[in-house]
């Protein structure tokens, strides 16, 4: 899939991704499980990149050919990654079948790393444009629907403690100061720039996802949804230890 999305004739692939959103709500449990697995493996950063017209070949996402393939207009409700999270994977956390809930949790965990990897391949500048906006409950909607706000320019929803810890982590990993610069026998070598960038992007993705899950957990009255959110947060904390990824420290 990643090589195809980078190909210059990528636009015809975009409408093929839309049925995956509806397949996640299929009556048969195995179809829902497979749809979650496919959505979790999609390079959502590239899909959003093409959809917004910032494609690798001069911006094809808003061309008549692409819009025609999408039915004449971009997908309603926000970017494709926004729809994957809010319309496909998040509702599956309230599925009555535990196998579907587990598949949705695994997809959410996998999306953090998949989106990051492809963002790095596009470079720092490209990745900053690919990161989707943060999900916030719409103040004008009484049904609790989620709306996508802004873009990559918005700061993640860190609290003050996380911001201070993140700044301290940045200083201690700097070659000019902190424990890593002392050169002692027991001091660990500072992580390289690529590792710092990878951890930064994972932290940003985790911040968005944790914000969505915790807000849903505290606002929903569905007991199955509450259990699904707790399961997803638990798997995220297991895959990304809060000691290394500060977005999970307040769970």
matplotlib code that plots the C-alpha trace (Angstrom):
import matplotlib.pyplot as plt

x = [0.0, 2.7, 4.4, 1.0, 0.0, 3.3, 2.8, 1.7, -1.5, -2.6, -6.0, -8.0, -7.1, -8.8, -12.4, -11.4, -10.7, -14.1, -15.9, -13.6, -15.4, -18.7, -17.2, -16.2, -19.9, -20.8, -23.3, -20.8, -18.1, -15.3, -15.8, -15.6, -12.4, -10.8, -11.9, -10.3, -7.1, -7.0, -7.7, -5.0, -2.4, -3.3, -0.8, -3.3, -0.7, -0.3, -4.1, -4.7, -1.7, -3.3, -6.8, -5.7, -3.9, -0.4, 0.6, 4.1, 3.6, 2.6, -0.7, -3.3, -5.7, -8.0, -7.8, -11.0, -9.8, -9.5, -12.7, -14.5, -13.2, -14.5, -18.0, -17.2, -16.4, -14.0, -15.3, -17.8, -16.9, -13.2, -10.0, -9.9, -7.9, -10.6, -13.3, -11.2, -10.9, -14.4, -16.6, -14.9, -12.6, -14.0, -17.6, -16.1, -14.9, -18.5, -19.1, -20.8, -18.3, -15.0, -13.1, -14.1, -13.2, -9.8, -9.2, -10.2, -7.7, -5.0, -5.7, -5.5, -2.2, -0.8, -1.9, 0.4, 3.5, 2.3, 1.4, 4.7, 6.9, 5.4, 5.5, 9.2, 9.7, 8.2, 10.6, 10.2, 8.4, 6.1, 5.3, 4.3, 1.8, 0.5, -0.3, -4.1, -5.9, -6.9, -10.3, -12.4, -16.1, -18.1, -19.6, -22.5, -23.5, -25.7, -25.2, -21.5, -20.2, -16.5, -15.2, -11.8, -10.1, -7.4, -4.3, -0.8, -0.3, -2.4, -0.5, -1.3, -3.6, -0.8, -1.3, 1.3, 3.0, 3.5, 4.9, 7.4, 8.5, 8.9, 11.0, 13.2, 13.5, 14.6, 17.2, 18.7, 19.0, 20.7, 24.5, 25.3, 23.8, 22.0, 23.0, 23.9, 26.5, 28.5, 30.4, 30.4, 30.8, 27.2, 25.6, 23.7, 24.6, 22.1, 19.6, 20.3, 18.3, 16.2, 15.2, 14.2, 12.1, 10.5, 9.6, 8.3, 6.0, 4.8, 4.1, 2.1, 0.0, -0.5, -1.6, -4.4, -5.5, -5.4, -7.4, -10.0, -10.2, -10.2, -12.8, -15.0, -14.5, -15.6, -18.6, -20.1, -22.9, -22.3, -20.6, -19.2, -17.7, -16.2, -14.6, -13.3, -11.7, -10.0, -8.8, -7.4, -5.7, -4.2, -2.8, -1.4, 0.4, 1.8, 3.1, 4.3, 5.6, 4.6, 8.2, 9.2, 6.1, 4.8, 1.4, 0.4, 1.7, -1.6, -3.6]
y = [0.0, 2.7, 2.3, 2.6, 5.7, 7.3, 6.4, 9.2, 7.4, 7.1, 8.9, 5.9, 4.1, 6.7, 5.6, 2.0, 3.0, 4.4, 0.9, 0.0, 2.5, 0.9, -2.6, -1.9, -1.9, -5.1, -7.5, -10.4, -10.2, -11.6, -8.8, -6.2, -7.8, -7.8, -4.3, -3.1, -4.9, -3.3, 0.2, -0.2, -1.0, 1.9, 4.8, 7.4, 10.2, 9.6, 9.3, 12.6, 14.1, 13.1, 14.1, 17.6, 18.2, 18.0, 14.9, 14.0, 15.0, 18.6, 18.3, 16.1, 15.7, 18.5, 17.9, 17.2, 13.7, 13.0, 14.7, 12.8, 9.6, 10.6, 11.4, 15.1, 16.2, 15.3, 12.8, 14.5, 14.8, 15.7, 14.0, 10.3, 9.6, 11.6, 9.3, 6.2, 7.1, 8.5, 6.6, 3.2, 2.3, 4.2, 2.8, -0.7, -0.3, -0.6, -3.7, -6.5, -9.0, -9.1, -10.2, -7.0, -4.8, -6.5, -5.9, -2.2, -1.8, -3.5, -1.2, 1.9, 0.9, 0.0, 3.3, 5.2, 3.6, 3.2, 6.9, 7.9, 5.8, 7.1, 10.7, 10.3, 9.1, 12.3, 14.4, 16.7, 19.5, 17.1, 15.3, 18.5, 19.1, 15.5, 15.4, 15.8, 18.2, 17.3, 15.9, 18.0, 17.6, 20.2, 22.8, 23.3, 19.7, 18.3, 14.7, 14.7, 14.3, 14.9, 17.6, 18.1, 21.3, 23.2, 21.3, 20.6, 24.2, 23.4, 22.3, 18.9, 18.8, 18.4, 19.5, 21.6, 18.6, 16.9, 20.1, 20.5, 16.9, 17.0, 20.2, 18.5, 15.4, 17.6, 19.4, 16.2, 14.6, 17.6, 17.2, 20.5, 19.9, 17.5, 14.1, 12.8, 15.4, 14.7, 11.8, 9.7, 6.0, 5.3, 8.0, 6.7, 8.1, 10.7, 9.4, 10.3, 12.9, 10.3, 8.6, 11.9, 12.8, 9.4, 9.7, 13.3, 12.1, 9.1, 11.4, 13.7, 10.8, 9.4, 12.7, 13.0, 9.4, 9.5, 12.7, 11.0, 7.9, 9.5, 12.1, 9.3, 7.3, 10.1, 11.2, 7.9, 6.1, 2.8, 0.3, -1.7, 1.5, 2.3, -1.1, -0.8, 2.6, 1.2, -1.8, 0.5, 2.8, -0.3, -1.6, 1.8, 2.0, -1.5, -0.7, 2.8, 2.9, 6.2, 6.6, 7.2, 8.7, 11.5, 11.7, 8.5, 9.7, 11.0, 7.9]
z = [0.0, 0.8, -2.6, -4.4, -2.5, -3.5, -7.2, -9.5, -10.4, -6.8, -7.0, -8.3, -5.0, -2.8, -3.5, -2.8, 0.8, 1.5, 1.8, 4.6, 6.8, 6.3, 6.4, 10.0, 10.9, 8.9, 10.7, 10.6, 13.3, 11.1, 8.5, 11.3, 12.6, 9.2, 8.5, 11.7, 10.8, 7.4, 8.8, 11.3, 8.6, 6.3, 6.0, 7.0, 6.8, 3.1, 2.5, 4.2, 2.3, -1.0, 0.0, 0.9, -2.3, -0.9, -2.9, -3.8, -7.4, -7.1, -5.2, -6.7, -3.9, -5.0, -8.7, -10.7, -11.3, -7.6, -6.6, -9.4, -7.9, -4.5, -5.9, -6.7, -3.1, -0.3, 2.3, 4.6, 8.3, 8.0, 6.8, 6.2, 9.3, 11.3, 9.8, 10.6, 14.2, 14.9, 12.4, 12.3, 15.1, 18.1, 17.7, 17.5, 21.1, 22.1, 20.0, 21.8, 20.5, 22.4, 19.3, 17.5, 20.5, 20.6, 16.9, 17.2, 20.1, 18.2, 15.2, 17.3, 18.8, 15.3, 13.8, 16.1, 14.6, 11.1, 10.7, 12.2, 10.0, 6.8, 8.1, 8.6, 5.1, 3.8, 5.9, 8.8, 6.9, 5.1, 8.3, 10.0, 7.3, 7.4, 11.1, 11.3, 13.6, 17.1, 18.0, 20.3, 21.2, 19.2, 21.5, 19.0, 18.9, 21.6, 20.5, 21.6, 18.0, 17.4, 15.2, 13.7, 14.7, 12.8, 11.7, 12.7, 14.0, 17.1, 20.2, 21.6, 24.6, 27.2, 30.7, 32.5, 34.1, 30.8, 29.3, 32.0, 31.9, 28.1, 28.3, 31.0, 28.8, 25.9, 27.9, 29.5, 26.0, 24.6, 23.8, 25.6, 29.0, 31.3, 32.6, 29.2, 28.6, 31.8, 30.1, 33.3, 33.1, 34.2, 31.9, 28.9, 25.5, 24.2, 21.7, 18.1, 16.3, 14.4, 17.6, 19.2, 16.1, 16.2, 19.9, 19.3, 16.6, 18.6, 21.5, 19.4, 17.9, 21.4, 22.7, 20.2, 20.7, 24.5, 24.5, 22.3, 24.4, 27.8, 26.8, 25.4, 28.6, 30.9, 28.8, 27.6, 29.5, 27.5, 29.8, 26.9, 25.4, 28.8, 28.9, 25.4, 26.1, 29.2, 27.2, 24.4, 26.9, 28.6, 25.4, 24.5, 27.8, 27.3, 23.8, 24.7, 28.3, 30.0, 31.2, 27.6, 26.1, 28.3, 26.7, 28.7, 32.0, 33.2, 32.4]

ax = plt.figure().add_subplot(projection="3d")
ax.plot(x, y, z, "-o")
ax.set_aspect("equal")
plt.show()
